Protein backbone atom coordinates (compact mmCIF):
# COMPACT_ATOMS: atom_id res chain seq x y z
CA UNK A 1 0.00 0.00 0.00
CA UNK A 2 1.34 3.42 -0.96
CA UNK A 3 1.32 6.34 1.46
CA UNK A 4 -1.77 8.54 1.67
CA UNK A 5 0.32 11.46 2.91
CA UNK A 6 -0.08 14.54 0.72
CA UNK A 7 -2.77 12.94 -1.46
CA UNK A 8 -5.16 15.69 -2.57
CA UNK A 9 -8.68 14.39 -1.99
CA UNK A 10 -12.08 16.02 -2.59
CA UNK A 11 -15.03 14.58 -0.67
CA UNK A 12 -18.60 15.57 -1.53
CA UNK A 13 -21.05 14.60 1.17
CA UNK A 14 -18.55 14.90 4.00
CA UNK A 15 -20.68 16.24 6.86
CA UNK A 16 -21.64 12.86 8.35
CA UNK A 17 -21.47 9.10 8.01
CA UNK A 18 -19.10 7.52 5.51
CA UNK A 19 -17.93 10.85 4.09
CA UNK A 20 -16.99 12.25 7.48
CA UNK A 21 -15.34 9.00 8.61
CA UNK A 22 -13.33 8.87 5.40
CA UNK A 23 -12.26 12.49 5.79
CA UNK A 24 -11.03 11.77 9.31
CA UNK A 25 -9.24 8.58 8.24
CA UNK A 26 -7.45 10.31 5.38
CA UNK A 27 -6.63 13.41 7.41
CA UNK A 28 -5.01 11.23 10.06
CA UNK A 29 -2.86 9.72 7.29
CA UNK A 30 -1.68 13.16 6.18
CA UNK A 31 -3.87 13.65 3.12
CA UNK A 32 -4.80 17.18 2.01
CA UNK A 33 -8.57 17.49 1.90
CA UNK A 34 -11.19 19.68 0.26
CA UNK A 35 -14.57 18.73 1.69
CA UNK A 36 -18.08 19.83 0.85
CA UNK A 37 -21.67 19.32 1.97
CA UNK A 38 -24.88 21.29 2.29
CA UNK A 39 -24.53 21.50 6.09
CA UNK A 40 -21.54 23.80 6.13
CA UNK A 41 -21.70 24.33 9.90
CA UNK A 42 -20.94 20.63 10.38
CA UNK A 43 -17.95 20.91 8.07
CA UNK A 44 -16.59 23.79 10.16
CA UNK A 45 -17.01 21.76 13.36
CA UNK A 46 -15.18 18.86 11.77
CA UNK A 47 -12.31 21.01 10.56
CA UNK A 48 -12.03 22.67 13.98
CA UNK A 49 -11.73 19.20 15.55
CA UNK A 50 -8.58 18.51 13.50
CA UNK A 51 -6.48 21.67 13.91
CA UNK A 52 -3.29 20.07 12.61
CA UNK A 53 -4.84 18.72 9.39
CA UNK A 54 -4.82 20.47 6.01
CA UNK A 55 -8.53 20.75 5.21
CA UNK A 56 -10.45 23.30 3.17
CA UNK A 57 -14.23 23.25 3.12
CA UNK A 58 -17.08 24.84 1.25
CA UNK A 59 -20.82 24.47 0.96
CA UNK A 60 -21.61 21.94 -1.77
CA UNK A 61 -25.03 20.87 -2.99
CA UNK A 62 -24.26 18.08 -5.45
CA UNK A 63 -27.27 19.01 -7.58
CA UNK A 64 -25.49 22.29 -8.39
CA UNK A 65 -22.57 21.74 -10.80
CA UNK A 66 -21.01 25.06 -9.82
CA UNK A 67 -20.65 23.93 -6.19
CA UNK A 68 -18.62 20.88 -7.18
CA UNK A 69 -16.60 22.89 -9.70
CA UNK A 70 -15.77 25.21 -6.82
CA UNK A 71 -14.39 22.32 -4.75
CA UNK A 72 -12.19 21.33 -7.69
CA UNK A 73 -11.03 24.94 -8.09
CA UNK A 74 -10.11 25.16 -4.41
CA UNK A 75 -8.04 21.97 -4.69
CA UNK A 76 -6.20 23.07 -7.84
CA UNK A 77 -5.63 26.64 -6.66
CA UNK A 78 -4.14 25.46 -3.37
CA UNK A 79 -2.35 22.24 -4.33
CA UNK A 80 -2.00 22.33 -8.10
CA UNK A 81 -3.67 19.00 -8.80
CA UNK A 82 -6.36 16.54 -7.69
CA UNK A 83 -5.59 12.93 -6.78
CA UNK A 84 -9.04 11.70 -5.72
CA UNK A 85 -12.68 12.71 -6.09
CA UNK A 86 -15.04 10.89 -3.70
CA UNK A 87 -18.72 11.24 -4.63
CA UNK A 88 -20.47 10.25 -1.42
CA UNK A 89 -23.72 12.24 -1.20
CA UNK A 90 -26.95 10.25 -1.51
CA UNK A 91 -30.50 9.81 -0.21
CA UNK A 92 -32.69 6.74 0.31
CA UNK A 93 -36.40 7.52 0.62
CA UNK A 94 -38.05 4.11 0.37
CA UNK A 95 -41.65 3.37 -0.65
CA UNK A 96 -43.54 1.05 -2.95
CA UNK A 97 -44.05 2.36 -6.47
CA UNK A 98 -47.83 2.34 -6.01
CA UNK A 99 -47.48 5.26 -3.58
CA UNK A 100 -46.50 7.47 -6.56
CA UNK A 101 -43.99 9.64 -4.69
CA UNK A 102 -42.85 11.66 -7.69
CA UNK A 103 -41.03 14.28 -5.63
CA UNK A 104 -38.96 11.61 -3.92
CA UNK A 105 -38.21 9.92 -7.23
CA UNK A 106 -36.97 13.20 -8.67
CA UNK A 107 -34.86 13.93 -5.61
CA UNK A 108 -33.15 10.56 -5.90
CA UNK A 109 -32.45 11.09 -9.59
CA UNK A 110 -31.09 14.58 -8.90
CA UNK A 111 -28.83 13.62 -5.99
CA UNK A 112 -27.94 9.95 -6.49
CA UNK A 113 -27.34 10.10 -10.24
CA UNK A 114 -26.91 13.71 -11.37
CA UNK A 115 -24.92 14.47 -8.22
CA UNK A 116 -22.39 11.81 -9.18
CA UNK A 117 -22.27 13.02 -12.78
CA UNK A 118 -21.71 16.57 -11.55
CA UNK A 119 -18.82 15.35 -9.42
CA UNK A 120 -17.28 13.48 -12.32
CA UNK A 121 -17.67 16.49 -14.61
CA UNK A 122 -16.00 18.79 -12.06
CA UNK A 123 -12.74 16.83 -11.99
CA UNK A 124 -12.52 14.79 -15.19
CA UNK A 125 -11.03 17.52 -17.44
CA UNK A 126 -8.39 18.20 -14.77
CA UNK A 127 -7.55 14.52 -14.35
CA UNK A 128 -7.31 14.01 -18.10
CA UNK A 129 -4.89 16.90 -18.33
CA UNK A 130 -2.88 15.43 -15.43
CA UNK A 131 -3.04 11.95 -16.98
CA UNK A 132 -3.85 10.63 -13.52
CA UNK A 133 -6.61 10.57 -10.94
CA UNK A 134 -9.02 8.40 -9.02
CA UNK A 135 -12.82 8.82 -8.94
CA UNK A 136 -14.67 6.98 -6.17
CA UNK A 137 -18.44 6.77 -5.73
CA UNK A 138 -20.55 5.38 -2.91
CA UNK A 139 -22.94 2.84 -4.39
CA UNK A 140 -24.85 0.22 -2.36
CA UNK A 141 -25.78 -3.42 -2.14
CA UNK A 142 -28.99 -1.97 -3.63
CA UNK A 143 -26.99 -1.43 -6.80
CA UNK A 144 -26.57 -5.18 -7.09
CA UNK A 145 -29.88 -6.54 -5.75
CA UNK A 146 -33.44 -5.21 -6.11
CA UNK A 147 -35.88 -5.57 -3.22
CA UNK A 148 -39.47 -4.38 -2.56
CA UNK A 149 -39.99 -0.81 -1.45
CA UNK A 150 -36.76 0.42 -3.01
CA UNK A 151 -37.22 0.06 -6.76
CA UNK A 152 -36.28 3.66 -7.58
CA UNK A 153 -33.44 3.79 -5.06
CA UNK A 154 -32.09 0.52 -6.45
CA UNK A 155 -32.48 1.93 -9.95
CA UNK A 156 -30.31 4.93 -9.09
CA UNK A 157 -27.64 2.68 -7.63
CA UNK A 158 -27.70 0.31 -10.62
CA UNK A 159 -27.27 3.42 -12.78
CA UNK A 160 -24.17 4.43 -10.82
CA UNK A 161 -22.60 1.05 -11.49
CA UNK A 162 -23.18 1.52 -15.23
CA UNK A 163 -21.86 5.09 -15.21
CA UNK A 164 -18.74 4.19 -13.26
CA UNK A 165 -18.01 1.18 -15.47
CA UNK A 166 -18.41 3.37 -18.54
CA UNK A 167 -16.04 5.90 -16.99
CA UNK A 168 -13.51 3.15 -16.32
CA UNK A 169 -13.58 1.97 -19.92
CA UNK A 170 -13.44 5.46 -21.40
CA UNK A 171 -10.63 6.83 -19.22
CA UNK A 172 -8.37 3.85 -18.47
CA UNK A 173 -5.88 4.97 -21.14
CA UNK A 174 -5.65 8.32 -19.35
CA UNK A 175 -4.54 6.51 -16.17
CA UNK A 176 -7.75 7.45 -14.36
CA UNK A 177 -8.87 4.85 -11.85
CA UNK A 178 -12.46 4.24 -10.75
CA UNK A 179 -13.93 2.61 -7.65
CA UNK A 180 -17.48 2.01 -6.50
CA UNK A 181 -18.00 1.18 -2.84
CA UNK A 182 -21.20 -0.80 -2.23
CA UNK A 183 -21.96 -1.10 1.48
CA UNK A 184 -24.72 -3.13 3.04
CA UNK A 185 -26.29 -1.91 6.28
CA UNK A 186 -24.15 0.87 7.78
CA UNK A 187 -24.89 2.93 10.87
CA UNK A 188 -25.26 6.35 9.21
CA UNK A 189 -27.92 9.07 9.00
CA UNK A 190 -29.24 7.72 5.69
CA UNK A 191 -32.40 6.52 7.43
CA UNK A 192 -33.31 10.19 8.04
CA UNK A 193 -33.97 10.58 4.31
CA UNK A 194 -36.83 8.05 4.54
CA UNK A 195 -40.08 9.95 4.96
CA UNK A 196 -42.19 7.00 6.09
CA UNK A 197 -41.67 6.88 9.89
CA UNK A 198 -42.17 3.12 10.21
CA UNK A 199 -39.69 2.32 7.45
CA UNK A 200 -37.22 4.89 8.79
CA UNK A 201 -37.32 3.40 12.29
CA UNK A 202 -36.88 -0.14 10.91
CA UNK A 203 -33.80 0.83 8.91
CA UNK A 204 -32.37 2.78 11.86
CA UNK A 205 -32.77 -0.18 14.22
CA UNK A 206 -31.38 -2.63 11.66
CA UNK A 207 -28.29 -0.47 11.14
CA UNK A 208 -27.64 -0.11 14.85
CA UNK A 209 -28.25 -3.68 16.02
CA UNK A 210 -24.89 -5.17 17.04
CA UNK A 211 -23.68 -7.58 14.39
CA UNK A 212 -26.16 -6.35 11.78
CA UNK A 213 -24.73 -2.96 10.87
CA UNK A 214 -21.26 -1.88 9.80
CA UNK A 215 -19.64 1.32 11.04
CA UNK A 216 -18.73 4.23 8.82
CA UNK A 217 -15.14 3.78 9.94
CA UNK A 218 -15.08 0.25 8.52
CA UNK A 219 -16.14 1.58 5.11
CA UNK A 220 -13.58 4.39 5.42
CA UNK A 221 -10.85 1.78 5.93
CA UNK A 222 -11.86 0.11 2.67
CA UNK A 223 -11.81 3.43 0.81
CA UNK A 224 -8.39 4.25 2.21
CA UNK A 225 -7.17 0.86 0.99
CA UNK A 226 -8.45 1.51 -2.54
CA UNK A 227 -6.81 4.94 -2.64
CA UNK A 228 -3.56 3.53 -1.30
CA UNK A 229 -3.03 0.91 -3.98
CA UNK A 230 -0.38 1.71 -6.63
CA UNK A 231 -1.49 3.66 -9.71
CA UNK A 232 -1.15 0.48 -11.77
CA UNK A 233 -3.83 -1.20 -9.61
CA UNK A 234 -7.52 -0.25 -9.78
CA UNK A 235 -9.92 -1.61 -7.17
CA UNK A 236 -13.03 -1.14 -9.30
CA UNK A 237 -15.68 -2.56 -6.97
CA UNK A 238 -15.88 -3.07 -3.21
CA UNK A 239 -19.02 -4.92 -2.06
CA UNK A 240 -19.09 -4.86 1.74
CA UNK A 241 -21.80 -6.50 3.84
CA UNK A 242 -22.13 -7.25 7.52
CA UNK A 243 -21.46 -10.98 7.85
CA UNK A 244 -25.02 -11.68 9.00
CA UNK A 245 -26.80 -9.57 6.37
CA UNK A 246 -29.18 -11.71 4.33
CA UNK A 247 -29.37 -9.71 1.07
C-alpha positions as CSV (number, residue, x, y, z in Angstrom):
1,X,0.0,0.0,0.0
2,X,1.3,3.4,-1.0
3,X,1.3,6.3,1.5
4,X,-1.8,8.5,1.7
5,X,0.3,11.5,2.9
6,X,-0.1,14.5,0.7
7,X,-2.8,12.9,-1.5
8,X,-5.2,15.7,-2.6
9,X,-8.7,14.4,-2.0
10,X,-12.1,16.0,-2.6
11,X,-15.0,14.6,-0.7
12,X,-18.6,15.6,-1.5
13,X,-21.1,14.6,1.2
14,X,-18.6,14.9,4.0
15,X,-20.7,16.2,6.9
16,X,-21.6,12.9,8.3
17,X,-21.5,9.1,8.0
18,X,-19.1,7.5,5.5
19,X,-17.9,10.8,4.1
20,X,-17.0,12.3,7.5
21,X,-15.3,9.0,8.6
22,X,-13.3,8.9,5.4
23,X,-12.3,12.5,5.8
24,X,-11.0,11.8,9.3
25,X,-9.2,8.6,8.2
26,X,-7.4,10.3,5.4
27,X,-6.6,13.4,7.4
28,X,-5.0,11.2,10.1
29,X,-2.9,9.7,7.3
30,X,-1.7,13.2,6.2
31,X,-3.9,13.7,3.1
32,X,-4.8,17.2,2.0
33,X,-8.6,17.5,1.9
34,X,-11.2,19.7,0.3
35,X,-14.6,18.7,1.7
36,X,-18.1,19.8,0.8
37,X,-21.7,19.3,2.0
38,X,-24.9,21.3,2.3
39,X,-24.5,21.5,6.1
40,X,-21.5,23.8,6.1
41,X,-21.7,24.3,9.9
42,X,-20.9,20.6,10.4
43,X,-17.9,20.9,8.1
44,X,-16.6,23.8,10.2
45,X,-17.0,21.8,13.4
46,X,-15.2,18.9,11.8
47,X,-12.3,21.0,10.6
48,X,-12.0,22.7,14.0
49,X,-11.7,19.2,15.5
50,X,-8.6,18.5,13.5
51,X,-6.5,21.7,13.9
52,X,-3.3,20.1,12.6
53,X,-4.8,18.7,9.4
54,X,-4.8,20.5,6.0
55,X,-8.5,20.8,5.2
56,X,-10.5,23.3,3.2
57,X,-14.2,23.3,3.1
58,X,-17.1,24.8,1.2
59,X,-20.8,24.5,1.0
60,X,-21.6,21.9,-1.8
61,X,-25.0,20.9,-3.0
62,X,-24.3,18.1,-5.5
63,X,-27.3,19.0,-7.6
64,X,-25.5,22.3,-8.4
65,X,-22.6,21.7,-10.8
66,X,-21.0,25.1,-9.8
67,X,-20.6,23.9,-6.2
68,X,-18.6,20.9,-7.2
69,X,-16.6,22.9,-9.7
70,X,-15.8,25.2,-6.8
71,X,-14.4,22.3,-4.7
72,X,-12.2,21.3,-7.7
73,X,-11.0,24.9,-8.1
74,X,-10.1,25.2,-4.4
75,X,-8.0,22.0,-4.7
76,X,-6.2,23.1,-7.8
77,X,-5.6,26.6,-6.7
78,X,-4.1,25.5,-3.4
79,X,-2.4,22.2,-4.3
80,X,-2.0,22.3,-8.1
81,X,-3.7,19.0,-8.8
82,X,-6.4,16.5,-7.7
83,X,-5.6,12.9,-6.8
84,X,-9.0,11.7,-5.7
85,X,-12.7,12.7,-6.1
86,X,-15.0,10.9,-3.7
87,X,-18.7,11.2,-4.6
88,X,-20.5,10.3,-1.4
89,X,-23.7,12.2,-1.2
90,X,-26.9,10.3,-1.5
91,X,-30.5,9.8,-0.2
92,X,-32.7,6.7,0.3
93,X,-36.4,7.5,0.6
94,X,-38.1,4.1,0.4
95,X,-41.7,3.4,-0.6
96,X,-43.5,1.0,-3.0
97,X,-44.1,2.4,-6.5
98,X,-47.8,2.3,-6.0
99,X,-47.5,5.3,-3.6
100,X,-46.5,7.5,-6.6
101,X,-44.0,9.6,-4.7
102,X,-42.9,11.7,-7.7
103,X,-41.0,14.3,-5.6
104,X,-39.0,11.6,-3.9
105,X,-38.2,9.9,-7.2
106,X,-37.0,13.2,-8.7
107,X,-34.9,13.9,-5.6
108,X,-33.2,10.6,-5.9
109,X,-32.5,11.1,-9.6
110,X,-31.1,14.6,-8.9
111,X,-28.8,13.6,-6.0
112,X,-27.9,10.0,-6.5
113,X,-27.3,10.1,-10.2
114,X,-26.9,13.7,-11.4
115,X,-24.9,14.5,-8.2
116,X,-22.4,11.8,-9.2
117,X,-22.3,13.0,-12.8
118,X,-21.7,16.6,-11.6
119,X,-18.8,15.3,-9.4
120,X,-17.3,13.5,-12.3
121,X,-17.7,16.5,-14.6
122,X,-16.0,18.8,-12.1
123,X,-12.7,16.8,-12.0
124,X,-12.5,14.8,-15.2
125,X,-11.0,17.5,-17.4
126,X,-8.4,18.2,-14.8
127,X,-7.6,14.5,-14.3
128,X,-7.3,14.0,-18.1
129,X,-4.9,16.9,-18.3
130,X,-2.9,15.4,-15.4
131,X,-3.0,12.0,-17.0
132,X,-3.9,10.6,-13.5
133,X,-6.6,10.6,-10.9
134,X,-9.0,8.4,-9.0
135,X,-12.8,8.8,-8.9
136,X,-14.7,7.0,-6.2
137,X,-18.4,6.8,-5.7
138,X,-20.6,5.4,-2.9
139,X,-22.9,2.8,-4.4
140,X,-24.8,0.2,-2.4
141,X,-25.8,-3.4,-2.1
142,X,-29.0,-2.0,-3.6
143,X,-27.0,-1.4,-6.8
144,X,-26.6,-5.2,-7.1
145,X,-29.9,-6.5,-5.7
146,X,-33.4,-5.2,-6.1
147,X,-35.9,-5.6,-3.2
148,X,-39.5,-4.4,-2.6
149,X,-40.0,-0.8,-1.5
150,X,-36.8,0.4,-3.0
151,X,-37.2,0.1,-6.8
152,X,-36.3,3.7,-7.6
153,X,-33.4,3.8,-5.1
154,X,-32.1,0.5,-6.4
155,X,-32.5,1.9,-10.0
156,X,-30.3,4.9,-9.1
157,X,-27.6,2.7,-7.6
158,X,-27.7,0.3,-10.6
159,X,-27.3,3.4,-12.8
160,X,-24.2,4.4,-10.8
161,X,-22.6,1.0,-11.5
162,X,-23.2,1.5,-15.2
163,X,-21.9,5.1,-15.2
164,X,-18.7,4.2,-13.3
165,X,-18.0,1.2,-15.5
166,X,-18.4,3.4,-18.5
167,X,-16.0,5.9,-17.0
168,X,-13.5,3.1,-16.3
169,X,-13.6,2.0,-19.9
170,X,-13.4,5.5,-21.4
171,X,-10.6,6.8,-19.2
172,X,-8.4,3.9,-18.5
173,X,-5.9,5.0,-21.1
174,X,-5.7,8.3,-19.3
175,X,-4.5,6.5,-16.2
176,X,-7.8,7.4,-14.4
177,X,-8.9,4.8,-11.8
178,X,-12.5,4.2,-10.8
179,X,-13.9,2.6,-7.7
180,X,-17.5,2.0,-6.5
181,X,-18.0,1.2,-2.8
182,X,-21.2,-0.8,-2.2
183,X,-22.0,-1.1,1.5
184,X,-24.7,-3.1,3.0
185,X,-26.3,-1.9,6.3
186,X,-24.1,0.9,7.8
187,X,-24.9,2.9,10.9
188,X,-25.3,6.3,9.2
189,X,-27.9,9.1,9.0
190,X,-29.2,7.7,5.7
191,X,-32.4,6.5,7.4
192,X,-33.3,10.2,8.0
193,X,-34.0,10.6,4.3
194,X,-36.8,8.0,4.5
195,X,-40.1,9.9,5.0
196,X,-42.2,7.0,6.1
197,X,-41.7,6.9,9.9
198,X,-42.2,3.1,10.2
199,X,-39.7,2.3,7.4
200,X,-37.2,4.9,8.8
201,X,-37.3,3.4,12.3
202,X,-36.9,-0.1,10.9
203,X,-33.8,0.8,8.9
204,X,-32.4,2.8,11.9
205,X,-32.8,-0.2,14.2
206,X,-31.4,-2.6,11.7
207,X,-28.3,-0.5,11.1
208,X,-27.6,-0.1,14.8
209,X,-28.3,-3.7,16.0
210,X,-24.9,-5.2,17.0
211,X,-23.7,-7.6,14.4
212,X,-26.2,-6.3,11.8
213,X,-24.7,-3.0,10.9
214,X,-21.3,-1.9,9.8
215,X,-19.6,1.3,11.0
216,X,-18.7,4.2,8.8
217,X,-15.1,3.8,9.9
218,X,-15.1,0.3,8.5
219,X,-16.1,1.6,5.1
220,X,-13.6,4.4,5.4
221,X,-10.9,1.8,5.9
222,X,-11.9,0.1,2.7
223,X,-11.8,3.4,0.8
224,X,-8.4,4.3,2.2
225,X,-7.2,0.9,1.0
226,X,-8.5,1.5,-2.5
227,X,-6.8,4.9,-2.6
228,X,-3.6,3.5,-1.3
229,X,-3.0,0.9,-4.0
230,X,-0.4,1.7,-6.6
231,X,-1.5,3.7,-9.7
232,X,-1.2,0.5,-11.8
233,X,-3.8,-1.2,-9.6
234,X,-7.5,-0.2,-9.8
235,X,-9.9,-1.6,-7.2
236,X,-13.0,-1.1,-9.3
237,X,-15.7,-2.6,-7.0
238,X,-15.9,-3.1,-3.2
239,X,-19.0,-4.9,-2.1
240,X,-19.1,-4.9,1.7
241,X,-21.8,-6.5,3.8
242,X,-22.1,-7.3,7.5
243,X,-21.5,-11.0,7.8
244,X,-25.0,-11.7,9.0
245,X,-26.8,-9.6,6.4
246,X,-29.2,-11.7,4.3
247,X,-29.4,-9.7,1.1
